[in-house]
């Protein structure tokens, strides 16, 4: 019911096309852990690619809206910068780490790539 945004069509499509896989583990209790979270349902975190001492995260705005969202991570990030689709750092692309994470601004259907340099 409602618009595709209200109905959660994008999330349901990802659930269908990329189902979770159950992997047997030991009976030891493990705390819940997530590498990334995004504050807006309009923003989709599409990929996270490992590089030596860094991770490139690609996100896009999927609802056709202008939105500011927070990208949070539990990884030890030393520095964050916007980069192009070839993963080259953009001029003036530094993104400051804040208490809530990285503040990212999106226009409709915009794709952002963020290079996260990790501390050792």
Secondary structure in CASP SS format (residue, H / E / C, confidence):
PFRMAT SS
TARGET T0000
AUTHOR 0000-0000-0000
METHOD secondary structure of the structure
MODEL  1
X C 1.00
X C 1.00
X C 1.00
X H 1.00
X H 1.00
X H 1.00
X H 1.00
X C 1.00
X H 1.00
X H 1.00
X H 1.00
X H 1.00
X H 1.00
X H 1.00
X H 1.00
X H 1.00
X H 1.00
X C 1.00
X C 1.00
X C 1.00
X C 1.00
X C 1.00
X C 1.00
X C 1.00
X C 1.00
X C 1.00
X C 1.00
X C 1.00
X C 1.00
X C 1.00
X C 1.00
X C 1.00
X C 1.00
X C 1.00
X C 1.00
X E 1.00
X E 1.00
X E 1.00
X C 1.00
X C 1.00
X C 1.00
X C 1.00
X E 1.00
X E 1.00
X E 1.00
X E 1.00
X E 1.00
X E 1.00
X E 1.00
X E 1.00
X E 1.00
X C 1.00
X C 1.00
X E 1.00
X E 1.00
X E 1.00
X E 1.00
X E 1.00
X E 1.00
X E 1.00
X E 1.00
X C 1.00
X C 1.00
X C 1.00
X C 1.00
X C 1.00
X E 1.00
X E 1.00
X E 1.00
X E 1.00
X E 1.00
X E 1.00
X E 1.00
X C 1.00
X C 1.00
X C 1.00
X E 1.00
X E 1.00
X E 1.00
X E 1.00
X E 1.00
X E 1.00
X E 1.00
X C 1.00
X C 1.00
X C 1.00
X C 1.00
X C 1.00
X E 1.00
X E 1.00
X E 1.00
X E 1.00
X E 1.00
X E 1.00
X C 1.00
X C 1.00
X E 1.00
X E 1.00
X C 1.00
X C 1.00
X E 1.00
X E 1.00
X E 1.00
X E 1.00
X E 1.00
X E 1.00
X C 1.00
X C 1.00
X C 1.00
X C 1.00
X E 1.00
X E 1.00
X E 1.00
X E 1.00
X E 1.00
X E 1.00
X E 1.00
X E 1.00
X C 1.00
X C 1.00
END
